Amino acid sequence: MTSESAIIVFTKAPIPGVVKTRLIEPNGKSPTAEDAAELYKSILTDTLNAAKDACKATGAKLIISFTPEEGEGCLKNLVEQVSEDAIFHLQKGSTVTAKVRDSFRFAFSLGFACGFLIPGDHPDLDGITLSEAIQRLSGSSDPAVVLGPTFDGGGYLLGFNRSSFERVDFSLEDTYRVCADIFLKARIASIPCFFLENKSDIDDWEDVSRFLASCKKVWPQRESRTRATLERLGFERTQFSNHGKKLSVIVPTLNEERRIDFLLDSLKTQTVEDYEIILVDGSSYDDTVSKAWSRVDKIAYVGNPSRKSQELVGGFGARGEILLFLHADSIVSPTLCESIIKAIDANANIIGGGCRAIFDGSDSKIKFLNVMRMCGDKLLSIHGISSGFFVKRRAFILANGFREDVMEEAVDFQSRTKEWGKFITLNEYIRSSPRRFASKKTFLPTFVIWVVTVLLTYVGLNALGIERKLWKAVR
């Protein structure tokens, strides 16, 4: 085998009633099973085109790992429009994990040194991203892993070379911890793991809405069979299916092993159970994820960590009607989730708000900080200055989430959406660590920067570059 890398498209044949069943309306209404199959053909074609571009750029070869066996004919007709020399392989195994591992073994049995497996339902995937993954592993026999994380904890790309595949015994049965499982097992084996940017697949109508929005905002000129099919079938609409809990609690983390237990303990004592916990980790090198593993519902990853990007990933991956953003160093009251749910249900005009967050401590500096934060809540109606901002997921998605180019994301979000409804402050307390203000030497400049960034964002000025320079100077 002359090529070093294989791109493995892991897919089902586009048979009505087999693919994209969550998009099918009951009782023969549109979209039908046939509509869903036609849409999947377009999604798969876009995915194959991305693979073709990467093969052309890197010299990789294409493998189609498929099921069921009777769908091979229609699948070949589709694939041959994109690639004439693709290798076909019938998936073997009783579980997703077994089928994926079998697909990698098949690629390595043909002599490939690296394998990159992608599901067939990622129309926003591009050849540049695939080529980046291939370049991460090519040219070296040292074990390494590349992962493409989705917003909900799954993976749109799994990349192994021969030596890393043999040493990482991963499981894919929990779709909300795919990357977490592989990352932790690779870390135990001292194998480096590289993350690509987060992407989403198309499983439900909310994914459809977000995909169409990204087509218009991110790459409006790019040709997309998926977009054309959705528009032709008349499916360009915004739907929100709450097939999860009532409330999604989103916690961005980075090396929080010392504090994460306190937050999770306080969430365990909530007076309602209708909530999920989503941990969005920034590739922690401590035991944050291991400690939280059995205590959260989803674990998503972000390759380039920042609080804003992690909150964005968690918000897009959530399926609760309400989103609650908490810092990992917080402790919440037992009635917090219940109070948020009651407030949202009681008044349709309320779209979000904050809580009475206070810094933990009793010395004069901490009391001063708490007074200033209370003034921001009461005098300026600024909600969510720190941990404890909540918002309806519908509003979050329609506003395209938090902006990453602003200083205070929750303050900016309220400014952009204030005409949509009302923001409130609940009489619920959240205790947070004052660790940013812990140093006597840097207390005053840290406080000044904090106030300035909040106020500038409040009046609509987003000097993110200046903020970074100021924080760098303090550190």
C-alpha positions as CSV (number, residue, x, y, z in Angstrom):
1,M,0.0,0.0,0.0
2,T,1.6,3.3,-1.2
3,S,-0.6,5.6,0.8
4,E,0.1,6.0,4.5
5,S,-3.4,7.2,5.6
6,A,-6.9,5.9,5.2
7,I,-10.1,8.0,5.6
8,I,-12.8,5.6,6.8
9,V,-16.3,6.8,6.2
10,F,-18.5,4.9,8.7
11,T,-22.0,5.0,7.3
12,K,-25.3,3.3,6.8
13,A,-26.7,2.9,3.3
14,P,-29.4,5.6,2.6
15,I,-32.4,3.3,2.9
16,P,-35.8,4.8,3.9
17,G,-36.6,4.0,7.5
18,V,-33.0,3.2,8.4
19,V,-31.4,6.6,8.3
20,K,-32.3,9.9,10.1
21,T,-35.4,8.4,11.7
22,R,-35.6,11.2,14.3
23,L,-36.5,13.6,11.4
24,I,-39.4,11.5,10.2
25,E,-42.9,12.8,11.1
26,P,-45.5,10.1,12.1
27,N,-48.6,9.1,10.1
28,G,-47.1,9.7,6.7
29,K,-46.7,13.5,7.2
30,S,-43.8,15.3,5.6
31,P,-40.9,14.7,6.1
32,T,-41.4,11.0,5.3
33,A,-38.9,8.2,5.6
34,E,-38.2,8.7,1.9
35,D,-37.5,12.4,2.5
36,A,-35.1,11.5,5.3
37,A,-33.3,9.1,3.1
38,E,-33.0,11.7,0.4
39,L,-31.6,14.1,2.9
40,Y,-29.1,11.6,4.2
41,K,-27.9,11.0,0.6
42,S,-27.1,14.7,0.4
43,I,-25.4,14.8,3.8
44,L,-23.3,11.7,2.9
45,T,-22.4,13.3,-0.4
46,D,-21.1,16.5,1.3
47,T,-19.1,14.3,3.7
48,L,-17.7,12.3,0.9
49,N,-16.7,15.5,-1.0
50,A,-14.8,16.6,2.1
51,A,-13.0,13.3,2.2
52,K,-12.2,13.5,-1.5
53,D,-10.6,17.0,-1.0
54,A,-8.5,15.6,1.9
55,C,-7.5,12.6,-0.2
56,K,-6.4,14.9,-3.0
57,A,-4.4,17.1,-0.6
58,T,-2.7,14.4,1.4
59,G,-2.7,11.3,-0.8
60,A,-4.9,9.4,1.6
61,K,-7.2,6.6,0.4
62,L,-10.9,6.3,1.0
63,I,-12.6,3.3,2.7
64,I,-16.4,3.0,3.0
65,S,-17.3,1.0,6.1
66,F,-21.0,0.3,5.7
67,T,-24.1,-1.5,6.8
68,P,-26.5,-3.2,6.0
69,E,-25.2,-5.6,3.4
70,E,-28.2,-5.2,1.1
71,G,-27.5,-1.5,0.8
72,E,-24.1,-1.9,-0.9
73,G,-25.5,-1.4,-4.4
74,C,-27.2,1.9,-3.8
75,L,-24.2,3.1,-1.7
76,K,-21.8,2.2,-4.4
77,N,-23.8,4.2,-6.9
78,L,-23.6,7.2,-4.6
79,V,-19.9,6.9,-3.8
80,E,-18.8,6.4,-7.4
81,Q,-20.0,9.9,-8.2
82,V,-17.3,11.2,-5.8
83,S,-14.6,8.5,-5.9
84,E,-13.9,5.7,-8.4
85,D,-11.3,3.9,-6.3
86,A,-13.0,3.7,-2.9
87,I,-12.6,0.5,-0.9
88,F,-15.8,-1.0,0.5
89,H,-16.0,-2.9,3.8
90,L,-19.0,-4.4,5.4
91,Q,-19.1,-3.6,9.1
92,K,-18.7,-6.5,11.5
93,G,-19.7,-6.7,15.1
94,S,-22.7,-6.5,17.4
95,T,-22.0,-3.0,18.9
96,V,-20.8,0.3,17.6
97,T,-17.5,-0.1,19.4
98,A,-17.0,-3.5,17.8
99,K,-17.9,-2.2,14.3
100,V,-15.6,0.8,14.6
101,R,-12.7,-1.3,15.9
102,D,-13.3,-3.8,13.1
103,S,-13.1,-0.9,10.5
104,F,-9.8,0.3,11.9
105,R,-8.4,-3.3,11.9
106,F,-9.5,-3.7,8.2
107,A,-7.6,-0.5,7.3
108,F,-4.5,-1.5,9.1
109,S,-4.7,-5.0,7.5
110,L,-4.4,-3.3,4.1
111,G,-1.1,-1.7,5.2
112,F,-2.2,1.8,6.2
113,A,-0.2,3.3,9.0
114,C,-3.0,5.7,10.1
115,G,-6.7,5.6,10.0
116,F,-9.2,8.4,10.4
117,L,-12.8,7.4,10.9
118,I,-15.6,9.8,10.2
119,P,-19.4,9.2,10.4
120,G,-21.3,9.9,7.2
121,D,-23.6,12.6,8.6
122,H,-21.4,15.7,9.0
123,P,-22.2,18.1,6.1
124,D,-20.2,20.9,7.8
125,L,-17.0,18.8,7.6
126,D,-14.4,20.1,5.1
127,G,-11.2,18.8,3.5
128,I,-9.0,21.3,5.4
129,T,-10.1,19.9,8.8
130,L,-9.5,16.3,7.6
131,S,-6.1,17.3,6.2
132,E,-5.2,18.9,9.5
133,A,-6.0,15.6,11.3
134,I,-3.9,13.6,8.8
135,Q,-1.0,15.9,9.1
136,R,-1.1,15.5,12.9
137,L,-0.3,11.8,12.7
138,S,1.6,11.4,9.4
139,G,5.4,10.9,9.2
140,S,5.8,9.5,12.7
141,S,5.5,6.0,14.2
142,D,5.1,7.3,17.7
143,P,1.7,6.6,19.1
144,A,-0.7,9.5,18.9
145,V,-4.5,10.2,18.7
146,V,-6.5,12.9,16.9
147,L,-10.1,13.6,18.0
148,G,-12.8,15.7,16.4
149,P,-15.3,16.5,19.2
150,T,-18.9,17.3,18.7
151,F,-20.9,19.7,20.8
152,D,-22.7,16.9,22.8
153,G,-19.6,14.8,23.8
154,G,-19.5,12.6,20.7
155,G,-16.9,12.6,18.0
156,Y,-17.0,13.4,14.3
157,L,-13.4,12.1,13.8
158,L,-11.4,9.4,15.5
159,G,-7.8,9.2,14.3
160,F,-5.3,6.5,15.3
161,N,-2.0,5.3,14.0
162,R,-1.3,1.6,14.3
163,S,0.6,1.8,17.7
164,S,-2.0,4.0,19.4
165,F,-4.9,1.9,18.2
166,E,-3.3,-1.2,19.8
167,R,-2.8,0.5,23.1
168,V,-6.1,2.5,23.6
169,D,-9.0,0.1,24.3
170,F,-11.8,2.6,23.9
171,S,-15.6,2.2,24.2
172,L,-18.1,4.1,22.2
173,E,-21.3,2.9,23.8
174,D,-21.9,6.1,25.7
175,T,-22.4,8.6,22.8
176,Y,-22.1,11.5,25.2
177,R,-18.6,10.5,26.4
178,V,-16.9,9.3,23.2
179,C,-14.0,11.8,23.2
180,A,-13.7,11.7,27.0
181,D,-13.3,7.9,27.1
182,I,-10.6,8.0,24.4
183,F,-8.8,11.0,25.9
184,L,-8.6,9.5,29.4
185,K,-7.4,6.1,28.1
186,A,-4.8,7.7,25.9
187,R,-3.6,9.8,28.8
188,I,-3.3,6.7,31.0
189,A,-1.1,5.1,28.3
190,S,0.9,8.4,28.0
191,I,-0.2,8.9,24.4
192,P,-0.6,12.5,23.2
193,C,-4.1,13.4,22.0
194,F,-4.8,16.3,19.7
195,F,-8.2,18.0,19.4
196,L,-9.8,19.6,16.3
197,E,-12.5,22.3,16.4
198,N,-15.9,21.3,17.6
199,K,-18.6,20.4,15.0
200,S,-22.1,19.1,15.0
201,D,-23.9,16.3,13.1
202,I,-27.5,16.4,12.0
203,D,-29.7,14.2,14.2
204,D,-32.8,16.4,14.9
205,W,-34.5,19.6,13.7
206,E,-32.5,21.8,16.0
207,D,-29.3,20.5,14.3
208,V,-30.9,21.3,11.0
209,S,-31.6,24.9,12.1
210,R,-28.1,25.4,13.4
211,F,-26.6,24.0,10.2
212,L,-28.7,26.3,8.0
213,A,-27.7,29.3,10.2
214,S,-24.0,28.3,9.8
215,C,-24.3,28.1,6.1
216,K,-25.5,31.7,5.9
217,K,-23.0,33.1,8.5
218,V,-19.9,31.0,8.3
219,W,-19.6,29.9,4.6
220,P,-22.5,31.4,2.6
221,Q,-20.7,30.8,-0.8
222,R,-19.8,27.2,-0.2
223,E,-21.7,24.6,-2.2
224,S,-23.8,22.3,0.0
225,R,-26.0,19.5,-1.3
226,T,-27.4,19.2,2.2
227,R,-28.5,22.9,2.3
228,A,-30.0,22.6,-1.2
229,T,-32.0,19.5,-0.3
230,L,-33.3,21.0,2.9
231,E,-34.5,24.2,1.1
232,R,-36.0,22.2,-1.8
233,L,-37.9,20.0,0.5
234,G,-39.1,23.0,2.4
235,F,-37.5,22.2,5.7
236,E,-35.9,25.5,6.4
237,R,-37.5,26.1,9.7
238,T,-36.6,26.5,13.4
239,Q,-37.8,23.7,15.7
240,F,-36.7,22.9,19.2
241,S,-37.3,19.4,20.5
242,N,-36.9,19.1,24.2
243,H,-36.1,15.4,24.3
244,G,-33.9,15.9,27.3
245,K,-34.3,17.3,30.8
246,K,-36.0,20.5,31.7
247,L,-32.8,22.2,32.6
248,S,-29.2,21.7,31.4
249,V,-26.4,22.7,33.8
250,I,-23.3,23.6,31.8
251,V,-19.9,23.7,33.7
252,P,-16.7,24.7,31.8
253,T,-13.6,23.1,33.5
254,L,-9.8,23.2,33.2
255,N,-7.8,21.5,35.9
256,E,-10.5,21.8,38.6
257,E,-9.9,18.6,40.5
258,R,-9.6,20.4,43.8
259,R,-13.0,22.2,43.5
260,I,-15.3,20.2,41.2
261,D,-16.5,17.9,43.9
262,F,-18.0,20.8,45.9
263,L,-20.1,21.9,43.0
264,L,-21.2,18.4,42.1
265,D,-22.1,17.7,45.8
266,S,-24.3,20.8,45.9
267,L,-26.0,19.9,42.6
268,K,-26.7,16.4,44.0
269,T,-28.8,18.0,46.8
270,Q,-31.2,19.8,44.4
271,T,-34.9,19.7,45.3
272,V,-35.8,18.7,41.7
273,E,-34.4,16.0,39.4
274,D,-35.4,17.3,36.0
275,Y,-31.9,18.5,35.0
276,E,-28.8,17.2,33.3
277,I,-25.1,18.2,34.0
278,I,-22.8,18.8,31.1
279,L,-19.1,19.1,31.8
280,V,-17.2,20.9,29.0
281,D,-13.5,20.3,29.6
282,G,-10.6,22.1,28.1
283,S,-8.3,19.0,28.0
284,S,-7.5,19.0,31.7
285,Y,-4.3,17.2,32.6
286,D,-5.4,16.6,36.2
287,D,-8.2,14.3,37.5
288,T,-11.1,16.7,36.9
289,V,-12.8,14.5,34.4
290,S,-12.1,11.3,36.3
291,K,-13.7,12.7,39.4
292,A,-16.7,13.9,37.6
293,W,-17.1,10.8,35.4
294,S,-20.0,9.1,37.2
295,R,-21.6,12.3,38.4
296,V,-22.4,14.1,35.1
297,D,-24.5,13.2,32.1
298,K,-22.3,14.5,29.3
299,I,-18.7,15.3,28.9
300,A,-17.7,17.4,25.9
301,Y,-14.2,18.6,25.0
302,V,-12.7,21.8,23.6
303,G,-9.2,21.8,22.1
304,N,-8.5,25.4,22.6
305,P,-10.0,26.1,26.0
306,S,-11.6,29.4,27.0
307,R,-14.6,29.9,29.2
308,K,-16.6,31.4,26.4
309,S,-15.9,28.7,23.8
310,Q,-16.6,26.0,26.4
311,E,-19.9,27.6,27.4
312,L,-20.8,27.9,23.7
313,V,-20.1,24.2,23.1
314,G,-22.1,23.2,26.1
315,G,-25.0,25.4,25.1
316,F,-25.2,24.0,21.6
317,G,-24.9,20.4,22.8
318,A,-27.6,20.7,25.5
319,R,-31.2,19.7,25.0
320,G,-32.8,21.1,28.1
321,E,-35.4,23.9,27.8
322,I,-33.3,26.1,30.0
323,L,-29.5,26.5,30.2
324,L,-27.7,27.3,33.4
325,F,-24.0,28.3,33.3
326,L,-22.0,27.6,36.4
327,H,-18.3,28.0,37.2
328,A,-16.5,24.9,38.5
329,D,-15.5,26.7,41.7
330,S,-19.1,27.5,42.7
331,I,-21.4,26.0,45.3
332,V,-25.2,26.4,44.7
333,S,-28.2,26.3,47.0
334,P,-30.4,23.2,47.0
335,T,-33.4,25.1,45.6
336,L,-31.5,26.8,42.7
337,C,-32.7,24.5,39.8
338,E,-36.3,24.5,41.2
339,S,-36.4,28.3,41.4
340,I,-35.1,28.7,37.9
341,I,-37.7,26.3,36.4
342,K,-40.6,27.9,38.4
343,A,-39.6,31.4,37.3
344,I,-39.4,30.4,33.6
345,D,-42.7,28.5,33.7
346,A,-44.5,31.2,35.6
347,N,-43.9,34.0,33.1
348,A,-43.5,33.4,29.3
349,N,-41.9,36.9,29.0
350,I,-38.9,35.9,31.1
351,I,-36.0,34.6,28.9
352,G,-33.2,34.5,31.5
353,G,-31.5,36.1,34.4
354,G,-29.0,35.6,37.2
355,C,-28.6,34.7,40.8
356,R,-27.2,36.5,43.8
357,A,-23.6,35.3,43.3
358,I,-21.3,36.1,46.2
359,F,-17.6,35.5,46.7
360,D,-16.8,33.2,49.5
361,G,-15.0,34.8,52.4
362,S,-15.4,37.2,55.3
363,D,-12.5,39.7,55.1
364,S,-13.0,43.3,54.1
365,K,-11.9,42.9,50.5
366,I,-14.3,40.1,49.8
367,K,-17.2,42.1,51.4
368,F,-16.3,45.0,49.2
369,L,-16.4,42.8,46.1
370,N,-19.8,41.4,47.0
371,V,-21.2,44.9,47.6
372,M,-20.0,46.0,44.1
373,R,-21.5,43.0,42.5
374,M,-24.8,43.6,44.2
375,C,-24.7,47.2,42.9
376,G,-24.3,45.9,39.4
377,D,-27.4,43.7,39.9
378,K,-29.6,46.4,41.4
379,L,-28.5,49.7,39.9
380,L,-27.6,48.6,36.3
381,S,-29.7,45.4,36.1
382,I,-26.6,43.5,35.0
383,H,-27.3,39.8,35.4
384,G,-24.8,37.0,35.2
385,I,-21.7,39.0,36.0
386,S,-20.2,35.7,37.3
387,S,-21.5,32.2,37.8
388,G,-25.2,31.5,37.7
389,F,-26.5,33.0,34.4
390,F,-29.5,31.1,33.0
391,V,-31.4,31.5,29.7
392,K,-34.0,29.8,27.6
393,R,-32.2,27.5,25.1
394,R,-34.5,28.7,22.3
395,A,-33.2,32.3,22.9
396,F,-29.6,31.1,23.2
397,I,-29.8,29.2,19.8
398,L,-31.6,32.0,18.0
399,A,-29.0,34.5,19.2
400,N,-26.3,32.1,18.0
401,G,-25.1,31.7,21.6
402,F,-22.5,33.8,23.3
403,R,-20.0,35.8,21.3
404,E,-16.4,34.9,21.7
405,D,-15.1,38.3,20.8
406,V,-16.6,40.1,23.8
407,M,-15.3,40.7,27.3
408,E,-18.3,39.6,29.4
409,E,-20.4,37.2,27.4
410,A,-23.5,37.1,29.5
411,V,-23.7,40.9,29.8
412,D,-23.3,41.2,26.0
413,F,-26.0,38.5,25.5
414,Q,-28.5,40.4,27.5
415,S,-27.8,43.6,25.6
416,R,-28.4,41.8,22.3
417,T,-31.6,40.1,23.3
418,K,-33.2,42.5,25.8
419,E,-36.0,43.3,23.4
420,W,-37.0,39.6,23.3
421,G,-38.1,39.5,26.9
422,K,-37.3,40.1,30.5
423,F,-34.2,39.2,32.5
424,I,-34.5,38.8,36.3
425,T,-32.4,38.2,39.4
426,L,-33.5,35.3,41.5
427,N,-33.2,35.4,45.3
428,E,-30.9,32.4,45.2
429,Y,-27.3,32.5,46.3
430,I,-24.3,31.0,44.6
431,R,-21.0,31.0,46.4
432,S,-17.9,31.3,44.3
433,S,-14.2,31.2,45.0
434,P,-12.4,34.7,45.0
435,R,-9.2,33.1,43.7
436,R,-8.7,35.7,41.0
437,F,-8.5,38.3,43.8
438,A,-6.5,36.3,46.2
439,S,-3.1,38.1,45.8
440,K,-2.8,41.3,47.8
441,K,-0.4,42.6,45.2
442,T,-2.8,42.2,42.3
443,F,-6.2,42.7,44.1
444,L,-6.7,46.3,43.0
445,P,-5.7,46.0,39.4
446,T,-7.7,42.8,39.1
447,F,-10.8,44.6,40.6
448,V,-10.3,47.5,38.2
449,I,-10.1,45.3,35.2
450,W,-13.1,43.4,36.3
451,V,-15.3,46.5,36.7
452,V,-14.0,48.1,33.5
453,T,-14.7,45.0,31.3
454,V,-18.2,44.7,32.7
455,L,-19.0,48.4,32.2
456,L,-17.5,48.5,28.7
457,T,-19.5,45.5,27.6
458,Y,-22.6,47.0,29.2
459,V,-22.3,50.1,27.0
460,G,-21.5,48.0,23.9
461,L,-17.7,48.4,23.6
462,N,-15.9,45.1,23.1
463,A,-12.2,45.9,23.4
464,L,-11.2,42.2,23.8
465,G,-7.6,42.9,22.8
466,I,-7.2,45.5,25.5
467,E,-8.7,43.2,28.0
468,R,-6.2,40.5,27.2
469,K,-3.3,42.9,27.5
470,L,-4.6,44.1,30.9
471,W,-4.9,40.6,32.3
472,K,-1.5,39.7,30.9
473,A,0.0,42.6,32.7
474,V,-1.6,41.6,36.0
475,R,-0.3,38.1,35.8
